[in-house]
Amino acid sequence: MQLLMIGFKGPQPPDEVRKELDHLLVDHNHVRVIDMLTLVMHRNRTVERQQARDLLPALPADSGNLVDRLLRGAGAAAVMGDSTSGGAGFLFRGDKIPQLRQHMQPGTGAVILLLEHLWAVPLRDAVAESDAFPVTDAWIGRTALQDLNLMPSTTSSAAGHAAR
């Protein structure tokens, strides 16, 4: 499972992001959207939950409740950071759950997705049921991918900012 937070300027995600969110629901072989929460940070730094039924209409009416519970849960940041090498608990060490007021600027919004990587389930099970153990995992950033010629360089500051 992965918790992914995508920020954007203004209260609504850009059309390009909306289009890709639609694609997530079509391709059920690799990733499954478990839950989604949309937020906006007002100029006075209050965070408000937004209705975003048009983003992923196939999600249940109570969409966002699981993500909300994860973000508000006592000890959630510590839980996301734990890992074990004995196959129990979490397969890999995760990042701490972000404090929204520290990661969002006034006048911005965010979509937070709880994703299940279906392709990883058999690998997770094989590791958990054998004498193998996780060491580490990480997302590779735009600059490193560009240095390896695995991603084209862009001059757009918006594109560079969005990938961070």
N, C-alpha and C positions, 0 to 999 in steps of 0.2 A: 504494500500500500504506500501511496505517496500523497503528501499534502503539498499542493502547488498553489502559490499565490501570485497572481498576475495583476500588476498595478497599471493604471492609465490616468491620463488627465481628464478631469470632468467626471460627471456622474455615470456615464455609460461607456462600455468598452467600444473600441473602434470596430468598424465593420469587418476588417480583416480578422480580428480575434473572434468576433461572432461567427464568421464563416468556419473557422477552424474548430470552434466548439461544436458546431453542427456535425462536422466530420467525425468527431469523437464518438458520437452516438451511432453513426453508421457502421464504423469498423469495430465490431464486437469481438474480433479475434485476438486483438493485442491489448487493448485497454478498455476497462469498464469504468464509467463514471458512477461512483457510489453516492456522492452528494456534492452539492455546490452551494456556496453562499456568496452573495454580492453585497458589498459595503461601499459607503461613501464617507469620506472625511470632510466635514463641513469646515468653513473658514474659522469657526470658533473651536475647532479641534474635537468636536463631538463626532463619534462614529455611529452611523445609522445603517441598519440593515435595509437593503433595497429589495423590492420585488423584481425578480428577473425571470419570470415564467417564460418570457419570449426567448430567452437564451437557450434553455434546454427544456422544452415543454414536456418531454417524455418523463422527466423526473417527477416524483410524487409531489403533491401539494405542500407537504411539510418539508420540502427541500431546504437544506441549510441547517437543519436541526443537529445532524451528526457533526458537521464542521463546527457549529457554534458550541456544542458540548466539548469538542476537542480543545477549542481555543479557550474556553472558560474553565475547563476541568482543573481541579486542584492537582498539582503535580504533573500536568500534561507535558510541560517542557522537559521535565526529568524523564518521563516515560519515553518520549520520542528520542532521547539521547542514550538510552540503555541498549546494550547488546550483550549477547552471550556467545561463548564458543562451544557450548555443549549441545546445541541444537534446540534448546528451549528458549522461549521468549522471542526476541527480535533477531532476524537473520543478519541484518547489518545495522550499524550505528546510524541513526538519523540525525538530522539537524534539529536544533531546538525550535519549538514553535515560536514564531515571531510575535513580539509585542507590537500590535498594530499601530499604536500612537508613535512608536519609534521608526516604523518603516513606511508610513504613509504621510504625505504632505497634505496640508489643507487644500481643499478643492480638487482632490483626486479620489478615484474609486479603485476597487479591487474585486476580482473574482477569485474565490478560493475553491479549489477543486480537491475532492478526496477521490483518488484514482486507484484502481486495482490493476496492476500490470499482469494480465493473464498469461503472457508468455513466460513470466518468471515463476509461476506457481510450481511447475514440475522441477525446476532447478532448485527452488527453495526447499521443496519436499525432499529431493535427493540429498541435499546438504544436511538437512535436519535429521534424516534417517541413516546417515552414514557417519564415518569418523572424520569427515571433512568439517571445516569450520570457516566462518567468514573472517576476513582480515580487514577490509575497508571497501568503501564504494564512494563515488563522487560524480557530480555532473561536471563535464569539461566546459570551460567558458569559451566565449566567442574568440578571444584573442589567441588562445592556445589552438583552437580549431583552425583559425586562419593561418597561424604559423605552420601548421601541418598540411596546408592546402586542402583541408576537408570542408571548408566553408569559405565562400567568396567574401572578400573585403568589401565593406560598404562605407560610404562617406556620410551617410545619414546619421546624425546624432540621435535621432529618435530610435532608429533601428539598434544602434549600439546601446542606448539606455535601456531599451526594452529587454535585451538579452541578459542583462546583469542580474 
